[in-house]
Amino acid sequence: MKIHSYLFLLLLMSQTSFAQQAFTLKEAMDYGVKNSTAMRNVALDLVDADYQIRETAAIGLPQVNGQLGLTRYLQVPRSIIDNTGFPGFDQSLLPPPYDTAPIDELPGDIRYSEFTTGVKNTLSGQLDLSVILFDRTYITGLKAARQLKSLVGSQIASTALGIENNIREAYVATLIIDESKNTLNNNISNLQKTLYETNLLYENGFVGKLDIERIELSLANLSVEIDRLEDQRQLLYNVLKYQMSYPVAEEIIITDNLNTLLLDALEVDTDETVDVTKRPEFVIFQERYKINEFNLERIKSGYYPSLVGFGSYGLSLSRDRLFRDKDIGLLPASLVGLQLNVPIFDSFSKRNQYERAKITIEKIKNEEVELRRALNLQVQNAKLQYKTALQDIASTKKNLALANKIYDTTKIKYKEGLGSSLELTQGERDVYQAQANYNRAIYDLVVAKAALDNAVGMMNDE
């Protein structure tokens, strides 16, 4: 019943998630983390680590084993005895000349006899019990297994952070392409209006045919650009779906806008002190360090004695006919005991293992120094990239305003007959380029802000 309930719940959640087609950036990241194969595998690793703890703990708990056997002799074993060794042996009763002959000169058929030493069938059963009463190696192994679970738990945070980064970049890139497409459509609309006005001027003899053809060429180029952007848009949406683990065949709508993300990206204090030890990568490193320390302790524990308690109870039934109630042959046996295992000399095997484990610890310490340097460098570079992105936003926004101003002035001059269509076309191209540069600057700033958040150890905790 529990399994059926879980399956029904999973099915319901799956259908609900597929029906959900609109996503903000945060919703997209949450969806991706929830449905990611990598996250499911890490979650399974966590469950596996829990079972590993139980598996290790079970080693020190009582162990019970049973044995059941049935043996039937096709030929019952026989033995030979020396008749002269029995107290009732009387050599004088032997026929002459054996009645007075030396014992060693007696024939074999007189001196020795054969007899059966067993029965045809034996049915036996036995129960064995053993339990570790003291073993430092076992205790250390249990600590290491628990530390492994903590390591896997740290990997969950790191994996989720990587998934969020990939979704954020794909989401913002998709927003950029949508914004670029909307901008181009607006530009086409404006240019069509300009073409209409130019046709009126041409009909009244104020401009030449070349002016109209230049505007028509610009419109054709914009149409080609729209088609190219549409192809890129489909590709970027597919990338976003893939990063979110969303069905590629399903439609998806992104509801955030660039201005919202831009405002969020502007709220960063680059002078904040950063503690790199809070980074998921560093936490994972510390867990690995502790596990190797437990390995060192495990090797040292091998020098200590271990104590094991054991007990056994067995019952055997030996008869020519097993199930004849009146026959004898039912034989019980039981025992209990303690076994103290004392390591004395292992030809320095454990000492060599211990020295190698120490070397591993030293290497990890060296890696820690390098990791700190790498994380601090990442923080500095992230701050620098963020400041550069801020500067680019300011300059590209200024350039866009200037390009629009120049284009508006050029249109006025053109309508008044003081400018050429070539200047108008060039001004139009400058506006398109400034718009593209501004959109790219927004993308770079949002990505740089996310990189800075990651560098200082921030997560999507909302």
C-alpha positions as CSV (number, residue, x, y, z in Angstrom):
1,M,0.0,0.0,0.0
2,K,2.9,2.4,0.8
3,I,4.5,1.7,-2.6
4,H,1.2,2.4,-4.4
5,S,0.8,5.6,-2.5
6,Y,4.3,6.8,-3.3
7,L,3.8,6.0,-7.0
8,F,0.5,7.8,-7.1
9,L,2.1,10.9,-5.4
10,L,5.0,10.8,-7.9
11,L,2.6,10.6,-10.8
12,L,0.5,13.5,-9.5
13,M,3.6,15.6,-8.9
14,S,4.8,14.8,-12.4
15,Q,1.6,15.8,-14.0
16,T,1.5,19.0,-12.0
17,S,5.0,20.0,-13.0
18,F,4.3,19.4,-16.7
19,A,1.2,21.6,-16.4
20,Q,3.3,24.3,-14.9
21,Q,4.6,26.1,-18.0
22,A,5.4,29.5,-16.7
23,F,8.6,30.0,-14.6
24,T,10.4,32.9,-12.9
25,L,14.1,32.5,-12.6
26,K,13.8,31.2,-9.0
27,E,11.0,28.8,-10.0
28,A,13.1,27.5,-12.9
29,M,16.1,26.9,-10.6
30,D,13.9,25.2,-8.0
31,Y,12.3,23.0,-10.7
32,G,15.7,22.1,-12.1
33,V,17.1,21.1,-8.7
34,K,14.0,19.1,-7.9
35,N,14.0,17.1,-11.2
36,S,17.7,16.9,-11.9
37,T,19.2,13.4,-12.5
38,A,22.4,14.5,-10.7
39,M,20.4,15.5,-7.6
40,R,18.5,12.3,-7.6
41,N,21.8,10.4,-7.8
42,V,23.2,12.4,-4.9
43,A,20.1,11.7,-2.9
44,L,20.5,8.0,-3.6
45,D,24.1,8.3,-2.5
46,L,22.9,9.8,0.8
47,V,20.5,6.8,1.2
48,D,23.3,4.5,0.3
49,A,25.6,6.1,2.9
50,D,22.9,5.5,5.5
51,Y,22.7,1.8,4.6
52,Q,26.5,1.7,4.7
53,I,26.4,3.0,8.3
54,R,24.0,0.2,9.1
55,E,26.1,-2.3,7.3
56,T,29.2,-1.3,9.2
57,A,27.3,-1.3,12.5
58,A,25.9,-4.8,11.9
59,I,29.5,-6.1,11.9
60,G,29.6,-5.6,15.7
61,L,26.2,-7.0,16.4
62,P,25.6,-10.7,17.1
63,Q,26.0,-13.0,14.1
64,V,24.1,-16.2,14.0
65,N,24.8,-18.9,11.4
66,G,23.1,-22.3,11.0
67,Q,24.2,-25.5,9.4
68,L,22.2,-28.6,8.4
69,G,23.7,-31.7,6.9
70,L,22.7,-35.2,5.8
71,T,25.3,-37.9,5.2
72,R,24.6,-41.4,4.0
73,Y,27.5,-43.9,3.7
74,L,27.3,-46.2,0.6
75,Q,30.0,-48.2,2.4
76,V,30.1,-47.8,6.1
77,P,33.7,-47.2,7.3
78,R,35.5,-50.2,8.9
79,S,38.5,-50.4,11.2
80,I,41.1,-53.0,12.0
81,I,42.1,-53.9,15.6
82,D,44.8,-56.0,17.1
83,N,43.2,-59.0,18.9
84,T,46.3,-59.5,21.1
85,G,45.8,-56.2,22.7
86,F,42.5,-57.1,24.3
87,P,42.6,-58.4,28.0
88,G,40.5,-61.4,27.1
89,F,42.9,-62.7,24.4
90,D,44.2,-66.2,25.3
91,Q,46.8,-67.5,22.9
92,S,46.7,-71.0,24.4
93,L,43.3,-71.5,22.8
94,L,44.8,-71.1,19.4
95,P,45.5,-74.3,17.4
96,P,49.1,-75.5,17.2
97,P,51.6,-74.2,16.4
98,Y,50.1,-70.8,17.0
99,D,49.3,-71.5,20.6
100,T,53.0,-71.2,21.5
101,A,54.3,-69.0,18.6
102,P,55.6,-65.5,19.2
103,I,52.9,-62.8,18.8
104,D,54.7,-61.2,15.8
105,E,54.7,-64.5,14.0
106,L,50.9,-64.9,14.2
107,P,49.1,-64.8,10.8
108,G,47.2,-61.6,10.0
109,D,43.8,-63.3,9.8
110,I,44.3,-64.6,13.4
111,R,46.0,-61.6,15.0
112,Y,43.7,-58.8,13.4
113,S,39.9,-58.4,13.1
114,E,37.7,-55.9,11.1
115,F,34.7,-54.2,12.5
116,T,32.3,-51.4,11.5
117,T,32.9,-48.0,13.1
118,G,29.7,-46.2,12.2
119,V,26.1,-46.3,10.9
120,K,24.8,-45.6,7.4
121,N,23.0,-42.3,8.0
122,T,23.9,-39.1,10.0
123,L,21.6,-36.1,10.2
124,S,23.2,-33.0,11.9
125,G,22.3,-29.4,12.7
126,Q,24.2,-26.7,14.3
127,L,23.7,-23.0,15.4
128,D,26.8,-20.7,15.8
129,L,26.7,-17.4,17.6
130,S,29.5,-14.8,17.6
131,V,29.7,-11.2,18.7
132,I,32.5,-8.6,18.8
133,L,33.0,-7.6,22.4
134,F,35.8,-5.1,21.8
135,D,37.5,-4.0,18.5
136,R,38.9,-0.5,18.0
137,T,39.1,-1.1,14.3
138,Y,35.3,-1.7,14.2
139,I,34.6,1.5,16.2
140,T,36.8,3.6,13.9
141,G,35.2,2.1,10.8
142,L,31.7,3.1,12.2
143,K,32.9,6.7,12.7
144,A,34.3,6.8,9.1
145,A,31.0,5.5,7.7
146,R,29.1,8.3,9.5
147,Q,31.6,10.8,8.2
148,L,31.0,9.5,4.7
149,K,27.3,10.4,5.0
150,S,28.2,13.9,6.1
151,L,30.4,14.2,3.0
152,V,27.5,13.1,0.7
153,G,25.3,15.7,2.4
154,S,27.8,18.4,1.5
155,Q,27.9,17.2,-2.1
156,I,24.1,17.9,-2.3
157,A,24.6,21.6,-1.7
158,S,27.5,21.7,-4.2
159,T,25.5,19.9,-6.9
160,A,22.5,22.1,-6.4
161,L,24.6,25.2,-6.8
162,G,26.1,23.9,-10.1
163,I,22.6,23.2,-11.4
164,E,21.3,26.7,-10.4
165,N,24.3,28.3,-12.2
166,N,23.6,26.5,-15.4
167,I,19.9,27.3,-15.3
168,R,20.5,31.0,-14.5
169,E,22.9,31.4,-17.5
170,A,20.5,29.6,-19.8
171,Y,17.5,31.6,-18.5
172,V,19.1,35.0,-18.8
173,A,20.4,34.1,-22.3
174,T,16.8,33.2,-23.3
175,L,15.6,36.5,-21.9
176,I,18.2,38.4,-23.9
177,I,17.2,36.7,-27.1
178,D,13.5,37.5,-26.5
179,E,14.4,41.1,-25.7
180,S,16.5,41.4,-28.8
181,K,13.7,40.0,-30.9
182,N,11.2,42.4,-29.4
183,T,13.6,45.3,-30.1
184,L,14.0,44.2,-33.7
185,N,10.3,44.0,-34.2
186,N,9.9,47.6,-32.8
187,N,12.7,48.7,-35.1
188,I,11.0,47.1,-38.1
189,S,7.8,48.8,-37.2
190,N,9.6,52.2,-36.9
191,L,11.4,51.6,-40.2
192,Q,8.2,50.7,-42.0
193,K,6.8,54.0,-40.8
194,T,9.9,55.7,-42.1
195,L,9.5,53.9,-45.4
196,Y,5.9,55.0,-45.7
197,E,6.9,58.7,-45.1
198,T,9.8,58.4,-47.5
199,N,7.4,57.1,-50.2
200,L,5.3,60.2,-49.7
201,L,8.4,62.4,-50.1
202,Y,9.4,60.4,-53.2
203,E,5.9,60.9,-54.8
204,N,6.3,64.7,-54.2
205,G,9.7,64.7,-55.7
206,F,11.7,65.5,-52.5
207,V,13.8,62.3,-52.4
208,G,15.1,59.9,-54.9
209,K,14.4,56.2,-55.6
210,L,17.7,55.3,-54.0
211,D,16.5,56.5,-50.6
212,I,13.6,54.2,-50.8
213,E,15.8,51.3,-51.8
214,R,18.2,51.8,-48.9
215,I,15.3,51.7,-46.4
216,E,13.9,48.6,-48.1
217,L,17.3,47.0,-47.9
218,S,17.5,47.8,-44.2
219,L,14.0,46.2,-43.7
220,A,15.1,43.1,-45.6
221,N,18.2,42.8,-43.4
222,L,16.1,43.2,-40.3
223,S,13.8,40.4,-41.5
224,V,16.8,38.1,-42.0
225,E,18.0,39.0,-38.5
226,I,14.6,38.2,-37.1
227,D,14.7,34.8,-38.7
228,R,18.2,34.2,-37.3
229,L,17.1,35.2,-33.8
230,E,14.1,32.9,-34.0
231,D,16.4,30.0,-34.7
232,Q,18.7,31.0,-31.9
233,R,15.7,31.4,-29.6
234,Q,14.5,27.8,-30.2
235,L,18.0,26.6,-29.5
236,L,18.3,28.6,-26.3
237,Y,14.9,27.5,-25.1
238,N,15.9,23.9,-25.6
239,V,19.1,24.5,-23.7
240,L,17.1,25.9,-20.8
241,K,14.7,23.0,-20.8
242,Y,17.7,20.6,-20.8
243,Q,19.3,22.4,-17.8
244,M,16.0,22.4,-16.0
245,S,15.3,18.6,-16.8
246,Y,12.1,19.9,-18.4
247,P,10.5,17.9,-21.3
248,V,11.9,19.3,-24.5
249,A,8.6,18.6,-26.3
250,E,6.6,20.7,-23.8
251,E,6.1,24.4,-24.1
252,I,7.7,26.7,-21.6
253,I,7.2,30.4,-20.7
254,I,9.7,32.5,-18.8
255,T,8.0,35.3,-16.8
256,D,10.9,37.3,-15.4
257,N,12.2,40.4,-17.2
258,L,15.6,41.9,-17.7
259,N,14.9,45.0,-15.7
260,T,14.0,42.9,-12.6
261,L,17.2,40.9,-12.9
262,L,19.2,44.0,-13.6
263,L,17.9,45.7,-10.4
264,D,18.7,42.6,-8.4
265,A,22.2,42.4,-10.0
266,L,22.9,46.0,-8.9
267,E,22.4,45.2,-5.2
268,V,25.9,43.9,-4.3
269,D,28.5,45.0,-1.8
270,T,31.8,44.2,-3.3
271,D,33.7,45.3,-0.1
272,E,32.1,42.5,1.9
273,T,34.6,40.3,3.7
274,V,34.5,36.7,2.3
275,D,35.1,33.5,4.3
276,V,36.0,30.9,1.7
277,T,35.7,28.1,4.3
278,K,31.9,28.4,3.9
279,R,32.1,27.5,0.3
280,P,30.6,24.0,-0.5
281,E,33.8,23.0,-2.2
282,F,35.8,23.7,1.0
283,V,33.2,21.9,3.2
284,I,33.5,18.8,1.0
285,F,37.3,19.1,1.3
286,Q,37.1,19.1,5.0
287,E,34.9,16.1,5.0
288,R,37.4,14.2,2.9
289,Y,40.2,15.3,5.3
290,K,38.3,13.9,8.3
291,I,37.7,10.6,6.5
292,N,41.4,10.2,5.9
293,E,42.1,11.0,9.5
294,F,39.7,8.1,10.4
295,N,41.7,5.9,8.1
296,L,44.8,6.8,10.0
297,E,43.1,6.0,13.3
298,R,41.8,2.7,11.8
299,I,45.4,1.5,11.1
300,K,46.5,2.5,14.6
301,S,43.6,0.5,16.0
302,G,45.1,-2.6,14.4
303,Y,47.8,-2.7,17.1
304,Y,45.2,-3.3,19.8
305,P,43.8,-6.7,20.8
306,S,40.2,-7.6,19.9
307,L,37.8,-9.8,21.9
308,V,35.2,-12.0,20.4
309,G,32.6,-14.1,22.2
310,F,31.1,-17.2,20.6
311,G,28.8,-20.1,21.3
312,S,27.6,-23.1,19.4
313,Y,24.9,-25.7,19.8
314,G,24.7,-28.8,17.7
315,L,22.5,-31.9,17.4
316,S,23.3,-35.0,15.4
317,L,21.3,-38.2,14.7
318,S,23.3,-41.2,13.5
319,R,21.4,-44.4,12.7
320,D,21.2,-47.1,10.0
321,R,17.5,-46.2,9.9
322,L,17.1,-42.5,10.8
323,F,13.5,-42.5,12.0
324,R,13.4,-45.6,14.1
325,D,12.3,-44.2,17.5
326,K,13.7,-47.0,19.6
327,D,17.3,-46.7,18.2
328,I,19.9,-44.7,20.0
329,G,22.0,-42.1,18.2
330,L,20.6,-38.7,19.0
331,L,23.7,-36.8,20.3
332,P,23.6,-33.1,21.4
333,A,26.7,-30.9,21.8
334,S,27.1,-27.2,22.9
335,L,29.9,-24.9,23.8
336,V,30.6,-21.2,24.6
337,G,33.9,-19.4,24.7
338,L,35.9,-16.2,24.3
339,Q,38.7,-15.5,21.8
340,L,41.3,-12.8,22.4
341,N,43.1,-11.9,19.2
342,V,46.5,-10.2,20.1
343,P,48.6,-8.8,17.2
344,I,52.2,-9.6,17.9
345,F,54.3,-9.2,14.7
346,D,53.1,-8.5,11.2
347,S,56.5,-7.9,9.5
348,F,55.8,-4.1,9.8
349,S,52.8,-4.3,7.5
350,K,50.7,-1.9,9.6
351,R,53.6,0.4,10.2
352,N,54.0,0.9,6.4
353,Q,50.3,1.4,6.0
354,Y,50.4,4.0,8.8
355,E,53.3,5.9,7.1
356,R,51.5,5.9,3.8
357,A,48.3,7.2,5.4
358,K,50.3,10.0,7.0
359,I,51.7,10.9,3.6
360,T,48.1,11.1,2.3
361,I,47.2,13.4,5.2
362,E,50.2,15.7,4.4
363,K,49.2,15.8,0.8
364,I,45.6,16.9,1.8
365,K,47.1,19.6,3.9
366,N,49.0,20.9,0.9
367,E,45.9,20.7,-1.2
368,E,44.1,22.8,1.5
369,V,46.6,25.6,1.0
370,E,46.1,25.5,-2.7
371,L,42.3,25.3,-2.4
372,R,42.3,28.5,-0.2
373,R,44.5,30.3,-2.8
374,A,42.2,29.2,-5.6
375,L,39.0,30.2,-3.8
376,N,40.4,33.6,-2.8
377,L,41.6,34.1,-6.4
378,Q,38.1,33.3,-7.6
379,V,36.6,35.8,-5.2
380,Q,38.9,38.6,-6.4
381,N,38.3,37.8,-10.0
382,A,34.5,37.6,-9.4
383,K,34.6,41.1,-7.8
384,L,36.7,42.4,-10.7
385,Q,34.4,41.0,-13.3
386,Y,31.4,42.4,-11.5
387,K,32.9,45.8,-11.4
388,T,33.8,45.6,-15.1
389,A,30.2,44.5,-15.9
390,L,28.8,47.5,-13.9
391,Q,31.0,49.8,-15.9
392,D,29.9,48.2,-19.1
393,I,26.2,48.7,-18.1
394,A,26.8,52.4,-17.5
395,S,28.7,52.9,-20.7
396,T,26.4,50.9,-23.0
397,K,23.3,52.5,-21.6
398,K,24.9,55.9,-22.2
399,N,25.8,54.9,-25.7
400,L,22.3,53.6,-26.4
401,A,20.8,56.9,-25.3
402,L,23.3,58.7,-27.5
403,A,22.6,56.5,-30.5
404,N,18.9,57.0,-30.2
405,K,19.4,60.8,-29.9
406,I,21.6,60.8,-33.0
407,Y,19.1,58.7,-34.9
408,D,16.1,60.9,-33.9
409,T,18.1,64.0,-35.0
410,T,19.0,62.3,-38.3
411,K,15.4,61.4,-39.0
412,I,14.3,65.1,-38.4
413,K,17.1,66.3,-40.7
414,Y,16.1,63.8,-43.3
415,K,12.5,64.8,-43.3
416,E,13.5,68.4,-43.6
417,G,15.7,67.6,-46.5
418,L,18.9,68.4,-44.7
419,G,20.2,64.8,-44.4
420,S,20.7,61.8,-46.7
421,S,19.2,58.4,-46.5
422,L,22.7,57.0,-46.0
423,E,23.0,58.9,-42.8
424,L,19.6,57.7,-41.7
425,T,20.6,54.1,-42.5
426,Q,23.9,54.4,-40.6
427,G,22.1,55.9,-37.6
428,E,19.6,53.1,-37.6
429,R,22.5,50.5,-37.6
430,D,24.2,52.3,-34.8
431,V,21.0,52.1,-32.7
432,Y,20.7,48.3,-33.4
433,Q,24.3,47.8,-32.4
434,A,23.9,49.9,-29.2
435,Q,20.9,47.9,-28.3
436,A,22.7,44.6,-28.8
437,N,25.6,45.9,-26.7
438,Y,23.3,47.0,-23.9
439,N,21.5,43.6,-23.8
440,R,24.9,41.8,-23.8
441,A,26.0,44.0,-20.9
442,I,22.9,43.1,-18.9
443,Y,23.6,39.4,-19.5
444,D,27.2,39.8,-18.4
445,L,26.2,41.7,-15.3
446,V,23.6,39.1,-14.2
447,V,26.1,36.3,-14.8
448,A,28.9,38.2,-13.0
449,K,26.6,38.8,-10.0
450,A,25.8,35.1,-9.9
451,A,29.5,34.3,-10.1
452,L,30.2,36.7,-7.2
453,D,27.4,35.1,-5.1
454,N,28.9,31.7,-5.7
455,A,32.4,33.0,-4.9
456,V,31.3,34.3,-1.5
457,G,29.3,31.1,-0.8
458,M,25.8,32.3,-1.3
459,M,23.0,29.9,-2.3
460,N,19.5,30.2,-3.6
461,D,17.9,29.9,-0.1
462,E,14.7,31.9,-0.7
